[in-house]
Amino acid sequence: MTTTPTPSTRTVLRAEGFSCPSCVAKIEKQVGRLDGVAGVAVKFASGRIEIDHDPALATVDALVAEVAKAGYTSVPAAF
């Protein structure tokens, strides 16, 4: 039996409003709850949020919305 691997994409968001390292855990927890998200890494110093996800289950708009639910503004990064 073979299984088809789930397609995964890495999306990088730029976020604003980080005031302390506890913001990292708050965002990682909120975004990590979304179906299709395999991993979340928040870089406090740079304001980057790196998300590995299945784009069919978790769209970029949905990722931005989850960050907003955590209380922060984010936009997709160009690079």
N, CA, C and O atoms as a Tripos MOL2 file, in Angstrom:
@<TRIPOS>MOLECULE
protein
  316   315    79     0     0
PROTEIN
NO_CHARGES

@<TRIPOS>ATOM
      1 N           0.8430   -1.1700    0.0000 N.3       1 MET1
      2 CA          0.0000    0.0000    0.0000 C.3       1 MET1
      3 C           0.8870    1.2310    0.0000 C.2       1 MET1
      4 O           1.8340    1.3400    0.7790 O.2       1 MET1
      5 N           0.5650    2.1390   -0.8770 N.am      2 THR2
      6 CA          1.3040    3.4030   -0.9060 C.3       2 THR2
      7 C           0.3780    4.5380   -0.5230 C.2       2 THR2
      8 O          -0.8330    4.4760   -0.7380 O.2       2 THR2
      9 N           0.9460    5.5370    0.0270 N.am      3 THR3
     10 CA          0.1680    6.7210    0.3730 C.3       3 THR3
     11 C           0.7550    7.9080   -0.3660 C.2       3 THR3
     12 O           1.9610    7.9910   -0.5970 O.2       3 THR3
     13 N          -0.1010    8.7950   -0.7180 N.am      4 THR4
     14 CA          0.3310   10.0150   -1.3840 C.3       4 THR4
     15 C           0.6910   11.0420   -0.3180 C.2       4 THR4
     16 O          -0.1180   11.3390    0.5610 O.2       4 THR4
     17 N           1.9120   11.5890   -0.3950 N.am      5 PRO5
     18 CA          2.2690   12.5820    0.6060 C.3       5 PRO5
     19 C           1.4030   13.8290    0.4720 C.2       5 PRO5
     20 O           1.0160   14.2200   -0.6300 O.2       5 PRO5
     21 N           1.1140   14.4330    1.5920 N.am      6 THR6
     22 CA          0.3290   15.6560    1.6010 C.3       6 THR6
     23 C           1.1830   16.7960    1.0690 C.2       6 THR6
     24 O           2.2970   17.0110    1.5460 O.2       6 THR6
     25 N           0.6700   17.5310    0.0810 N.am      7 PRO7
     26 CA          1.4450   18.6490   -0.4320 C.3       7 PRO7
     27 C           1.6290   19.6970    0.6620 C.2       7 PRO7
     28 O           0.6990   20.0230    1.3990 O.2       7 PRO7
     29 N           2.8300   20.2050    0.7440 N.am      8 SER8
     30 CA          3.1050   21.1820    1.7850 C.3       8 SER8
     31 C           3.7760   22.4030    1.1670 C.2       8 SER8
     32 O           4.5870   22.2920    0.2480 O.2       8 SER8
     33 N           3.4270   23.5340    1.6780 N.am      9 THR9
     34 CA          3.9670   24.8000    1.2240 C.3       9 THR9
     35 C           4.4560   25.5600    2.4410 C.2       9 THR9
     36 O           3.8590   25.4820    3.5150 O.2       9 THR9
     37 N           5.5450   26.2970    2.2700 N.am     10 ARG10
     38 CA          6.0030   27.1750    3.3480 C.3      10 ARG10
     39 C           5.6220   28.6040    2.9940 C.2      10 ARG10
     40 O           6.0170   29.1250    1.9510 O.2      10 ARG10
     41 N           4.8610   29.2200    3.8620 N.am     11 THR11
     42 CA          4.4660   30.6130    3.6950 C.3      11 THR11
     43 C           5.1400   31.4330    4.7880 C.2      11 THR11
     44 O           5.1900   31.0260    5.9490 O.2      11 THR11
     45 N           5.6520   32.5850    4.3990 N.am     12 VAL12
     46 CA          6.2630   33.4880    5.3670 C.3      12 VAL12
     47 C           5.3990   34.7410    5.4670 C.2      12 VAL12
     48 O           5.0910   35.3900    4.4680 O.2      12 VAL12
     49 N           5.0210   35.0560    6.6900 N.am     13 LEU13
     50 CA          4.2570   36.2730    6.9590 C.3      13 LEU13
     51 C           5.1440   37.2450    7.7170 C.2      13 LEU13
     52 O           6.0290   36.8390    8.4710 O.2      13 LEU13
     53 N           4.9060   38.5020    7.5140 N.am     14 ARG14
     54 CA          5.5550   39.5570    8.3050 C.3      14 ARG14
     55 C           4.5020   40.0770    9.2680 C.2      14 ARG14
     56 O           3.3980   40.4370    8.8600 O.2      14 ARG14
     57 N           4.8450   40.1140   10.5310 N.am     15 ALA15
     58 CA          3.8850   40.5450   11.5480 C.3      15 ALA15
     59 C           4.4050   41.7730   12.2860 C.2      15 ALA15
     60 O           5.6070   42.0330   12.3380 O.2      15 ALA15
     61 N           3.4840   42.5000   12.8390 N.am     16 GLU16
     62 CA          3.8200   43.6890   13.6150 C.3      16 GLU16
     63 C           3.1780   43.5720   14.9930 C.2      16 GLU16
     64 O           2.2100   42.8380   15.1930 O.2      16 GLU16
     65 N           3.7370   44.3030   15.9170 N.am     17 GLY17
     66 CA          3.1140   44.4040   17.2260 C.3      17 GLY17
     67 C           3.6680   43.4780   18.2750 C.2      17 GLY17
     68 O           3.1170   43.3990   19.3740 O.2      17 GLY17
     69 N           4.7610   42.7590   17.9680 N.am     18 PHE18
     70 CA          5.3600   41.9010   18.9900 C.3      18 PHE18
     71 C           5.9360   42.7980   20.0860 C.2      18 PHE18
     72 O           6.6860   43.7310   19.7990 O.2      18 PHE18
     73 N           5.5920   42.5210   21.3100 N.am     19 SER19
     74 CA          6.1420   43.3230   22.4010 C.3      19 SER19
     75 C           6.9620   42.4940   23.3770 C.2      19 SER19
     76 O           7.7450   43.0380   24.1560 O.2      19 SER19
     77 N           6.7840   41.1710   23.3370 N.am     20 CYS20
     78 CA          7.5360   40.3270   24.2590 C.3      20 CYS20
     79 C           7.5760   38.9080   23.6840 C.2      20 CYS20
     80 O           6.7790   38.5710   22.8080 O.2      20 CYS20
     81 N           8.4970   38.0810   24.1700 N.am     21 PRO21
     82 CA          8.6010   36.7140   23.6490 C.3      21 PRO21
     83 C           7.3430   35.8680   23.8530 C.2      21 PRO21
     84 O           7.1730   34.8670   23.1570 O.2      21 PRO21
     85 N           6.4760   36.2290   24.7620 N.am     22 SER22
     86 CA          5.2540   35.4300   24.9440 C.3      22 SER22
     87 C           4.3310   35.5420   23.7420 C.2      22 SER22
     88 O           3.4540   34.7000   23.5490 O.2      22 SER22
     89 N           4.5260   36.5860   22.9260 N.am     23 CYS23
     90 CA          3.7480   36.7180   21.6900 C.3      23 CYS23
     91 C           4.0080   35.5310   20.7710 C.2      23 CYS23
     92 O           3.1140   35.0880   20.0500 O.2      23 CYS23
     93 N           5.2300   35.0200   20.8000 N.am     24 VAL24
     94 CA          5.6180   33.8970   19.9500 C.3      24 VAL24
     95 C           4.7300   32.6860   20.2320 C.2      24 VAL24
     96 O           4.1440   32.1100   19.3160 O.2      24 VAL24
     97 N           4.6390   32.3140   21.4730 N.am     25 ALA25
     98 CA          3.8440   31.1380   21.8400 C.3      25 ALA25
     99 C           2.3680   31.3430   21.5230 C.2      25 ALA25
    100 O           1.6850   30.4110   21.0990 O.2      25 ALA25
    101 N           1.8880   32.5400   21.7230 N.am     26 LYS26
    102 CA          0.4740   32.8430   21.4620 C.3      26 LYS26
    103 C           0.1490   32.6440   19.9780 C.2      26 LYS26
    104 O          -0.8660   32.0350   19.6410 O.2      26 LYS26
    105 N           1.0040   33.1530   19.0990 N.am     27 ILE27
    106 CA          0.7780   33.0190   17.6540 C.3      27 ILE27
    107 C           0.9620   31.5740   17.2200 C.2      27 ILE27
    108 O           0.1550   31.0560   16.4500 O.2      27 ILE27
    109 N           2.0200   30.9100   17.7050 N.am     28 GLU28
    110 CA          2.2590   29.5220   17.3080 C.3      28 GLU28
    111 C           1.0890   28.6330   17.7050 C.2      28 GLU28
    112 O           0.6960   27.7500   16.9430 O.2      28 GLU28
    113 N           0.5400   28.8520   18.8660 N.am     29 LYS29
    114 CA         -0.5910   28.0500   19.3360 C.3      29 LYS29
    115 C          -1.8330   28.3070   18.4830 C.2      29 LYS29
    116 O          -2.5150   27.3660   18.0760 O.2      29 LYS29
    117 N          -2.1250   29.5780   18.2160 N.am     30 GLN30
    118 CA         -3.3250   29.9310   17.4530 C.3      30 GLN30
    119 C          -3.2510   29.3930   16.0200 C.2      30 GLN30
    120 O          -4.1940   28.7600   15.5460 O.2      30 GLN30
    121 N          -2.1480   29.6410   15.3400 N.am     31 VAL31
    122 CA         -2.0180   29.2150   13.9360 C.3      31 VAL31
    123 C          -1.8930   27.6930   13.8540 C.2      31 VAL31
    124 O          -2.4020   27.0820   12.9130 O.2      31 VAL31
    125 N          -1.2300   27.0830   14.8170 N.am     32 GLY32
    126 CA         -1.0500   25.6340   14.8200 C.3      32 GLY32
    127 C          -2.3450   24.8540   14.9560 C.2      32 GLY32
    128 O          -2.3860   23.6680   14.6270 O.2      32 GLY32
    129 N          -3.3920   25.4890   15.4300 N.am     33 ARG33
    130 CA         -4.6940   24.8240   15.5620 C.3      33 ARG33
    131 C          -5.4050   24.6420   14.2300 C.2      33 ARG33
    132 O          -6.3000   23.8050   14.1100 O.2      33 ARG33
    133 N          -5.0150   25.4170   13.2370 N.am     34 LEU34
    134 CA         -5.6960   25.3990   11.9480 C.3      34 LEU34
    135 C          -5.4420   24.0810   11.2250 C.2      34 LEU34
    136 O          -4.3030   23.6230   11.1460 O.2      34 LEU34
    137 N          -6.5060   23.4680   10.6950 N.am     35 ASP35
    138 CA         -6.3600   22.2290    9.9210 C.3      35 ASP35
    139 C          -5.4360   22.4750    8.7420 C.2      35 ASP35
    140 O          -5.5530   23.4940    8.0600 O.2      35 ASP35
    141 N          -4.5280   21.5570    8.5000 N.am     36 GLY36
    142 CA         -3.6110   21.6580    7.3790 C.3      36 GLY36
    143 C          -2.2820   22.2950    7.7160 C.2      36 GLY36
    144 O          -1.3810   22.3200    6.8780 O.2      36 GLY36
    145 N          -2.1410   22.8120    8.9300 N.am     37 VAL37
    146 CA         -0.8710   23.4180    9.3440 C.3      37 VAL37
    147 C          -0.0010   22.3510    9.9870 C.2      37 VAL37
    148 O          -0.3950   21.7160   10.9650 O.2      37 VAL37
    149 N           1.2030   22.1610    9.4170 N.am     38 ALA38
    150 CA          2.1200   21.1390    9.9260 C.3      38 ALA38
    151 C           3.1450   21.7170   10.8810 C.2      38 ALA38
    152 O           3.6760   20.9970   11.7270 O.2      38 ALA38
    153 N           3.4330   23.0080   10.7610 N.am     39 GLY39
    154 CA          4.4340   23.6050   11.6310 C.3      39 GLY39
    155 C           4.3940   25.1200   11.5740 C.2      39 GLY39
    156 O           4.0820   25.7150   10.5420 O.2      39 GLY39
    157 N           4.7190   25.7340   12.7080 N.am     40 VAL40
    158 CA          4.7390   27.1900   12.7990 C.3      40 VAL40
    159 C           5.9880   27.5970   13.5680 C.2      40 VAL40
    160 O           6.2700   27.0680   14.6440 O.2      40 VAL40
    161 N           6.7360   28.5480   13.0020 N.am     41 ALA41
    162 CA          7.9080   29.0760   13.7000 C.3      41 ALA41
    163 C           7.8340   30.6050   13.6420 C.2      41 ALA41
    164 O           7.8310   31.1990   12.5640 O.2      41 ALA41
    165 N           7.7750   31.2170   14.8030 N.am     42 VAL42
    166 CA          7.7130   32.6770   14.8870 C.3      42 VAL42
    167 C           9.0840   33.1870   15.3010 C.2      42 VAL42
    168 O           9.6460   32.7530   16.3060 O.2      42 VAL42
    169 N           9.6110   34.1140   14.5100 N.am     43 LYS43
    170 CA         10.9100   34.7290   14.7950 C.3      43 LYS43
    171 C          10.6640   36.0950   15.4270 C.2      43 LYS43
    172 O          10.3230   37.0650   14.7510 O.2      43 LYS43
    173 N          10.8440   36.1370   16.7170 N.am     44 PHE44
    174 CA         10.5160   37.3480   17.4750 C.3      44 PHE44
    175 C          11.3090   38.5570   16.9890 C.2      44 PHE44
    176 O          10.7340   39.6220   16.7660 O.2      44 PHE44
    177 N          12.6150   38.4060   16.8220 N.am     45 ALA45
    178 CA         13.4730   39.5360   16.4870 C.3      45 ALA45
    179 C          13.1610   40.1400   15.1130 C.2      45 ALA45
    180 O          13.2520   41.3530   14.9280 O.2      45 ALA45
    181 N          12.7950   39.2950   14.1640 N.am     46 SER46
    182 CA         12.5560   39.7810   12.8020 C.3      46 SER46
    183 C          11.0800   39.9800   12.4730 C.2      46 SER46
    184 O          10.7530   40.5920   11.4560 O.2      46 SER46
    185 N          10.1910   39.4740   13.3140 N.am     47 GLY47
    186 CA          8.7650   39.5840   13.0390 C.3      47 GLY47
    187 C           8.2900   38.6300   11.9590 C.2      47 GLY47
    188 O           7.2170   38.8270   11.3900 O.2      47 GLY47
    189 N           9.0700   37.6010   11.6680 N.am     48 ARG48
    190 CA          8.6960   36.6220   10.6430 C.3      48 ARG48
    191 C           7.9120   35.4680   11.2600 C.2      48 ARG48
    192 O           8.1980   35.0170   12.3690 O.2      48 ARG48
    193 N           6.9200   35.0070   10.5120 N.am     49 ILE49
    194 CA          6.1760   33.8160   10.9020 C.3      49 ILE49
    195 C           6.2940   32.8440    9.7370 C.2      49 ILE49
    196 O           5.7850   33.1150    8.6490 O.2      49 ILE49
    197 N           6.9630   31.7110    9.9530 N.am     50 GLU50
    198 CA          7.1520   30.7060    8.9150 C.3      50 GLU50
    199 C           6.1860   29.5610    9.1840 C.2      50 GLU50
    200 O           6.1970   28.9590   10.2580 O.2      50 GLU50
    201 N           5.3530   29.2710    8.1930 N.am     51 ILE51
    202 CA          4.2900   28.2800    8.3800 C.3      51 ILE51
    203 C           4.3660   27.2340    7.2850 C.2      51 ILE51
    204 O           4.3280   27.5660    6.1000 O.2      51 ILE51
    205 N           4.4720   25.9740    7.6740 N.am     52 ASP52
    206 CA          4.3870   24.8520    6.7380 C.3      52 ASP52
    207 C           2.9490   24.3620    6.7620 C.2      52 ASP52
    208 O           2.4190   24.0030    7.8130 O.2      52 ASP52
    209 N           2.3160   24.3510    5.5730 N.am     53 HIS53
    210 CA          0.8930   24.0080    5.5380 C.3      53 HIS53
    211 C           0.4880   23.4180    4.2010 C.2      53 HIS53
    212 O           1.1920   23.5460    3.1990 O.2      53 HIS53
    213 N          -0.6610   22.7720    4.2160 N.am     54 ASP54
    214 CA         -1.2930   22.2650    3.0000 C.3      54 ASP54
    215 C          -2.1880   23.3920    2.4930 C.2      54 ASP54
    216 O          -3.1780   23.7250    3.1440 O.2      54 ASP54
    217 N          -1.8620   23.9850    1.3450 N.am     55 PRO55
    218 CA         -2.6310   25.1400    0.8730 C.3      55 PRO55
    219 C          -4.0840   24.8010    0.5210 C.2      55 PRO55
    220 O          -4.9180   25.7020    0.4340 O.2      55 PRO55
    221 N          -4.3920   23.5350    0.3190 N.am     56 ALA56
    222 CA         -5.7770   23.1540    0.0440 C.3      56 ALA56
    223 C          -6.6300   23.2220    1.3100 C.2      56 ALA56
    224 O          -7.8420   23.4260    1.2350 O.2      56 ALA56
    225 N          -6.0050   23.0530    2.4610 N.am     57 LEU57
    226 CA         -6.7340   23.0770    3.7360 C.3      57 LEU57
    227 C          -6.5770   24.4050    4.4750 C.2      57 LEU57
    228 O          -7.5050   24.8700    5.1370 O.2      57 LEU57
    229 N          -5.4080   25.0020    4.3580 N.am     58 ALA58
    230 CA         -5.1270   26.2520    5.0760 C.3      58 ALA58
    231 C          -4.5690   27.2610    4.0720 C.2      58 ALA58
    232 O          -3.3910   27.2190    3.7190 O.2      58 ALA58
    233 N          -5.4330   28.1620    3.6230 N.am     59 THR59
    234 CA         -5.0040   29.1730    2.6540 C.3      59 THR59
    235 C          -4.2020   30.2640    3.3480 C.2      59 THR59
    236 O          -4.2160   30.3770    4.5740 O.2      59 THR59
    237 N          -3.5130   31.0530    2.5630 N.am     60 VAL60
    238 CA         -2.7420   32.1670    3.1280 C.3      60 VAL60
    239 C          -3.6820   33.1360    3.8500 C.2      60 VAL60
    240 O          -3.3490   33.6480    4.9190 O.2      60 VAL60
    241 N          -4.8480   33.3850    3.2690 N.am     61 ASP61
    242 CA         -5.8220   34.2710    3.9280 C.3      61 ASP61
    243 C          -6.2470   33.7110    5.2840 C.2      61 ASP61
    244 O          -6.4230   34.4640    6.2420 O.2      61 ASP61
    245 N          -6.4090   32.4000    5.3620 N.am     62 ALA62
    246 CA         -6.7830   31.7720    6.6340 C.3      62 ALA62
    247 C          -5.6550   31.9030    7.6540 C.2      62 ALA62
    248 O          -5.9120   32.0860    8.8440 O.2      62 ALA62
    249 N          -4.4060   31.8100    7.1920 N.am     63 LEU63
    250 CA         -3.2610   31.9740    8.1010 C.3      63 LEU63
    251 C          -3.2230   33.3920    8.6600 C.2      63 LEU63
    252 O          -3.0230   33.5930    9.8580 O.2      63 LEU63
    253 N          -3.4170   34.3690    7.7810 N.am     64 VAL64
    254 CA         -3.4250   35.7720    8.2130 C.3      64 VAL64
    255 C          -4.5620   35.9960    9.2200 C.2      64 VAL64
    256 O          -4.3920   36.7150   10.2050 O.2      64 VAL64
    257 N          -5.7120   35.3780    8.9660 N.am     65 ALA65
    258 CA         -6.8590   35.5160    9.8690 C.3      65 ALA65
    259 C          -6.5570   34.9100   11.2440 C.2      65 ALA65
    260 O          -6.9670   35.4590   12.2670 O.2      65 ALA65
    261 N          -5.8470   33.7870   11.2680 N.am     66 GLU66
    262 CA         -5.5080   33.1670   12.5590 C.3      66 GLU66
    263 C          -4.5370   34.0470   13.3470 C.2      66 GLU66
    264 O          -4.6500   34.1630   14.5670 O.2      66 GLU66
    265 N          -3.5910   34.6590   12.6520 N.am     67 VAL67
    266 CA         -2.6650   35.5780   13.3300 C.3      67 VAL67
    267 C          -3.4610   36.7540   13.9050 C.2      67 VAL67
    268 O          -3.1840   37.2190   15.0100 O.2      67 VAL67
    269 N          -4.4420   37.2240   13.1510 N.am     68 ALA68
    270 CA         -5.2840   38.3330   13.6320 C.3      68 ALA68
    271 C          -6.0680   37.9220   14.8720 C.2      68 ALA68
    272 O          -6.2530   38.7280   15.7840 O.2      68 ALA68
    273 N          -6.5310   36.6720   14.9150 N.am     69 LYS69
    274 CA         -7.2550   36.1860   16.0990 C.3      69 LYS69
    275 C          -6.3550   36.2140   17.3370 C.2      69 LYS69
    276 O          -6.8320   36.3800   18.4600 O.2      69 LYS69
    277 N          -5.0530   36.0490   17.1170 N.am     70 ALA70
    278 CA         -4.1020   36.1050   18.2330 C.3      70 ALA70
    279 C          -3.8120   37.5520   18.6370 C.2      70 ALA70
    280 O          -3.1760   37.8060   19.6590 O.2      70 ALA70
    281 N          -4.2920   38.4990   17.8140 N.am     71 GLY71
    282 CA         -4.1430   39.9060   18.1810 C.3      71 GLY71
    283 C          -3.0500   40.6690   17.4460 C.2      71 GLY71
    284 O          -2.6210   41.7340   17.8900 O.2      71 GLY71
    285 N          -2.5950   40.1110   16.3040 N.am     72 TYR72
    286 CA         -1.4930   40.7450   15.5840 C.3      72 TYR72
    287 C          -1.8470   40.9070   14.1120 C.2      72 TYR72
    288 O          -2.6240   40.1370   13.5480 O.2      72 TYR72
    289 N          -1.2580   41.9240   13.5120 N.am     73 THR73
    290 CA         -1.4520   42.1690   12.0870 C.3      73 THR73
    291 C          -0.3040   41.5170   11.3240 C.2      73 THR73
    292 O           0.8600   41.6450   11.7030 O.2      73 THR73
    293 N          -0.6490   40.8120   10.2380 N.am     74 SER74
    294 CA          0.4030   40.1930    9.4240 C.3      74 SER74
    295 C           0.0390   40.2990    7.9550 C.2      74 SER74
    296 O          -1.1270   40.4530    7.5900 O.2      74 SER74
    297 N           1.0650   40.2120    7.1220 N.am     75 VAL75
    298 CA          0.8850   40.2110    5.6750 C.3      75 VAL75
    299 C           1.8570   39.1860    5.0920 C.2      75 VAL75
    300 O           2.9200   38.9410    5.6620 O.2      75 VAL75
    301 N           1.4920   38.5910    3.9610 N.am     76 PRO76
    302 CA          2.4300   37.6630    3.3090 C.3      76 PRO76
    303 C           3.6990   38.4060    2.9130 C.2      76 PRO76
    304 O           3.6370   39.5300    2.4150 O.2      76 PRO76
    305 N           4.8450   37.7790    3.1340 N.am     77 ALA77
    306 CA          6.1220   38.3790    2.7840 C.3      77 ALA77
    307 C           6.4420   38.0700    1.3240 C.2      77 ALA77
    308 O           6.1170   36.9950    0.8190 O.2      77 ALA77
    309 N           7.0750   39.0160    0.6620 N.am     78 ALA78
    310 CA          7.4350   38.8300   -0.7360 C.3      78 ALA78
    311 C           8.5910   37.8410   -0.8770 C.2      78 ALA78
    312 O           8.7160   37.1920   -1.9160 O.2      78 ALA78
    313 N           9.4330   37.7150    0.1420 N.am     79 PHE79
    314 CA         10.5680   36.7750    0.1120 C.3      79 PHE79
    315 C          10.8440   36.2490    1.4870 C.2      79 PHE79
    316 O          11.7600   35.4470    1.6690 O.2      79 PHE79
@<TRIPOS>BOND
     1     1     2 1
     2     2     3 1
     3     3     4 2
     4     3     5 am
     5     5     6 1
     6     6     7 1
     7     7     8 2
     8     7     9 am
     9     9    10 1
    10    10    11 1
    11    11    12 2
    12    11    13 am
    13    13    14 1
    14    14    15 1
    15    15    16 2
    16    15    17 am
    17    17    18 1
    18    18    19 1
    19    19    20 2
    20    19    21 am
    21    21    22 1
    22    22    23 1
    23    23    24 2
    24    23    25 am
    25    25    26 1
    26    26    27 1
    27    27    28 2
    28    27    29 am
    29    29    30 1
    30    30    31 1
    31    31    32 2
    32    31    33 am
    33    33    34 1
    34    34    35 1
    35    35    36 2
    36    35    37 am
    37    37    38 1
    38    38    39 1
    39    39    40 2
    40    39    41 am
    41    41    42 1
    42    42    43 1
    43    43    44 2
    44    43    45 am
    45    45    46 1
    46    46    47 1
    47    47    48 2
    48    47    49 am
    49    49    50 1
    50    50    51 1
    51    51    52 2
    52    51    53 am
    53    53    54 1
    54    54    55 1
    55    55    56 2
    56    55    57 am
    57    57    58 1
    58    58    59 1
    59    59    60 2
    60    59    61 am
    61    61    62 1
    62    62    63 1
    63    63    64 2
    64    63    65 am
    65    65    66 1
    66    66    67 1
    67    67    68 2
    68    67    69 am
    69    69    70 1
    70    70    71 1
    71    71    72 2
    72    71    73 am
    73    73    74 1
    74    74    75 1
    75    75    76 2
    76    75    77 am
    77    77    78 1
    78    78    79 1
    79    79    80 2
    80    79    81 am
    81    81    82 1
    82    82    83 1
    83    83    84 2
    84    83    85 am
    85    85    86 1
    86    86    87 1
    87    87    88 2
    88    87    89 am
    89    89    90 1
    90    90    91 1
    91    91    92 2
    92    91    93 am
    93    93    94 1
    94    94    95 1
    95    95    96 2
    96    95    97 am
    97    97    98 1
    98    98    99 1
    99    99   100 2
   100    99   101 am
   101   101   102 1
   102   102   103 1
   103   103   104 2
   104   103   105 am
   105   105   106 1
   106   106   107 1
   107   107   108 2
   108   107   109 am
   109   109   110 1
   110   110   111 1
   111   111   112 2
   112   111   113 am
   113   113   114 1
   114   114   115 1
   115   115   116 2
   116   115   117 am
   117   117   118 1
   118   118   119 1
   119   119   120 2
   120   119   121 am
   121   121   122 1
   122   122   123 1
   123   123   124 2
   124   123   125 am
   125   125   126 1
   126   126   127 1
   127   127   128 2
   128   127   129 am
   129   129   130 1
   130   130   131 1
   131   131   132 2
   132   131   133 am
   133   133   134 1
   134   134   135 1
   135   135   136 2
   136   135   137 am
   137   137   138 1
   138   138   139 1
   139   139   140 2
   140   139   141 am
   141   141   142 1
   142   142   143 1
   143   143   144 2
   144   143   145 am
   145   145   146 1
   146   146   147 1
   147   147   148 2
   148   147   149 am
   149   149   150 1
   150   150   151 1
   151   151   152 2
   152   151   153 am
   153   153   154 1
   154   154   155 1
   155   155   156 2
   156   155   157 am
   157   157   158 1
   158   158   159 1
   159   159   160 2
   160   159   161 am
   161   161   162 1
   162   162   163 1
   163   163   164 2
   164   163   165 am
   165   165   166 1
   166   166   167 1
   167   167   168 2
   168   167   169 am
   169   169   170 1
   170   170   171 1
   171   171   172 2
   172   171   173 am
   173   173   174 1
   174   174   175 1
   175   175   176 2
   176   175   177 am
   177   177   178 1
   178   178   179 1
   179   179   180 2
   180   179   181 am
   181   181   182 1
   182   182   183 1
   183   183   184 2
   184   183   185 am
   185   185   186 1
   186   186   187 1
   187   187   188 2
   188   187   189 am
   189   189   190 1
   190   190   191 1
   191   191   192 2
   192   191   193 am
   193   193   194 1
   194   194   195 1
   195   195   196 2
   196   195   197 am
   197   197   198 1
   198   198   199 1
   199   199   200 2
   200   199   201 am
   201   201   202 1
   202   202   203 1
   203   203   204 2
   204   203   205 am
   205   205   206 1
   206   206   207 1
   207   207   208 2
   208   207   209 am
   209   209   210 1
   210   210   211 1
   211   211   212 2
   212   211   213 am
   213   213   214 1
   214   214   215 1
   215   215   216 2
   216   215   217 am
   217   217   218 1
   218   218   219 1
   219   219   220 2
   220   219   221 am
   221   221   222 1
   222   222   223 1
   223   223   224 2
   224   223   225 am
   225   225   226 1
   226   226   227 1
   227   227   228 2
   228   227   229 am
   229   229   230 1
   230   230   231 1
   231   231   232 2
   232   231   233 am
   233   233   234 1
   234   234   235 1
   235   235   236 2
   236   235   237 am
   237   237   238 1
   238   238   239 1
   239   239   240 2
   240   239   241 am
   241   241   242 1
   242   242   243 1
   243   243   244 2
   244   243   245 am
   245   245   246 1
   246   246   247 1
   247   247   248 2
   248   247   249 am
   249   249   250 1
   250   250   251 1
   251   251   252 2
   252   251   253 am
   253   253   254 1
   254   254   255 1
   255   255   256 2
   256   255   257 am
   257   257   258 1
   258   258   259 1
   259   259   260 2
   260   259   261 am
   261   261   262 1
   262   262   263 1
   263   263   264 2
   264   263   265 am
   265   265   266 1
   266   266   267 1
   267   267   268 2
   268   267   269 am
   269   269   270 1
   270   270   271 1
   271   271   272 2
   272   271   273 am
   273   273   274 1
   274   274   275 1
   275   275   276 2
   276   275   277 am
   277   277   278 1
   278   278   279 1
   279   279   280 2
   280   279   281 am
   281   281   282 1
   282   282   283 1
   283   283   284 2
   284   283   285 am
   285   285   286 1
   286   286   287 1
   287   287   288 2
   288   287   289 am
   289   289   290 1
   290   290   291 1
   291   291   292 2
   292   291   293 am
   293   293   294 1
   294   294   295 1
   295   295   296 2
   296   295   297 am
   297   297   298 1
   298   298   299 1
   299   299   300 2
   300   299   301 am
   301   301   302 1
   302   302   303 1
   303   303   304 2
   304   303   305 am
   305   305   306 1
   306   306   307 1
   307   307   308 2
   308   307   309 am
   309   309   310 1
   310   310   311 1
   311   311   312 2
   312   311   313 am
   313   313   314 1
   314   314   315 1
   315   315   316 2
@<TRIPOS>SUBSTRUCTURE
     1 MET1         2 RESIDUE 1 A MET
     2 THR2         6 RESIDUE 1 A THR
     3 THR3        10 RESIDUE 1 A THR
     4 THR4        14 RESIDUE 1 A THR
     5 PRO5        18 RESIDUE 1 A PRO
     6 THR6        22 RESIDUE 1 A THR
     7 PRO7        26 RESIDUE 1 A PRO
     8 SER8        30 RESIDUE 1 A SER
     9 THR9        34 RESIDUE 1 A THR
    10 ARG10       38 RESIDUE 1 A ARG
    11 THR11       42 RESIDUE 1 A THR
    12 VAL12       46 RESIDUE 1 A VAL
    13 LEU13       50 RESIDUE 1 A LEU
    14 ARG14       54 RESIDUE 1 A ARG
    15 ALA15       58 RESIDUE 1 A ALA
    16 GLU16       62 RESIDUE 1 A GLU
    17 GLY17       66 RESIDUE 1 A GLY
    18 PHE18       70 RESIDUE 1 A PHE
    19 SER19       74 RESIDUE 1 A SER
    20 CYS20       78 RESIDUE 1 A CYS
    21 PRO21       82 RESIDUE 1 A PRO
    22 SER22       86 RESIDUE 1 A SER
    23 CYS23       90 RESIDUE 1 A CYS
    24 VAL24       94 RESIDUE 1 A VAL
    25 ALA25       98 RESIDUE 1 A ALA
    26 LYS26      102 RESIDUE 1 A LYS
    27 ILE27      106 RESIDUE 1 A ILE
    28 GLU28      110 RESIDUE 1 A GLU
    29 LYS29      114 RESIDUE 1 A LYS
    30 GLN30      118 RESIDUE 1 A GLN
    31 VAL31      122 RESIDUE 1 A VAL
    32 GLY32      126 RESIDUE 1 A GLY
    33 ARG33      130 RESIDUE 1 A ARG
    34 LEU34      134 RESIDUE 1 A LEU
    35 ASP35      138 RESIDUE 1 A ASP
    36 GLY36      142 RESIDUE 1 A GLY
    37 VAL37      146 RESIDUE 1 A VAL
    38 ALA38      150 RESIDUE 1 A ALA
    39 GLY39      154 RESIDUE 1 A GLY
    40 VAL40      158 RESIDUE 1 A VAL
    41 ALA41      162 RESIDUE 1 A ALA
    42 VAL42      166 RESIDUE 1 A VAL
    43 LYS43      170 RESIDUE 1 A LYS
    44 PHE44      174 RESIDUE 1 A PHE
    45 ALA45      178 RESIDUE 1 A ALA
    46 SER46      182 RESIDUE 1 A SER
    47 GLY47      186 RESIDUE 1 A GLY
    48 ARG48      190 RESIDUE 1 A ARG
    49 ILE49      194 RESIDUE 1 A ILE
    50 GLU50      198 RESIDUE 1 A GLU
    51 ILE51      202 RESIDUE 1 A ILE
    52 ASP52      206 RESIDUE 1 A ASP
    53 HIS53      210 RESIDUE 1 A HIS
    54 ASP54      214 RESIDUE 1 A ASP
    55 PRO55      218 RESIDUE 1 A PRO
    56 ALA56      222 RESIDUE 1 A ALA
    57 LEU57      226 RESIDUE 1 A LEU
    58 ALA58      230 RESIDUE 1 A ALA
    59 THR59      234 RESIDUE 1 A THR
    60 VAL60      238 RESIDUE 1 A VAL
    61 ASP61      242 RESIDUE 1 A ASP
    62 ALA62      246 RESIDUE 1 A ALA
    63 LEU63      250 RESIDUE 1 A LEU
    64 VAL64      254 RESIDUE 1 A VAL
    65 ALA65      258 RESIDUE 1 A ALA
    66 GLU66      262 RESIDUE 1 A GLU
    67 VAL67      266 RESIDUE 1 A VAL
    68 ALA68      270 RESIDUE 1 A ALA
    69 LYS69      274 RESIDUE 1 A LYS
    70 ALA70      278 RESIDUE 1 A ALA
    71 GLY71      282 RESIDUE 1 A GLY
    72 TYR72      286 RESIDUE 1 A TYR
    73 THR73      290 RESIDUE 1 A THR
    74 SER74      294 RESIDUE 1 A SER
    75 VAL75      298 RESIDUE 1 A VAL
    76 PRO76      302 RESIDUE 1 A PRO
    77 ALA77      306 RESIDUE 1 A ALA
    78 ALA78      310 RESIDUE 1 A ALA
    79 PHE79      314 RESIDUE 1 A PHE
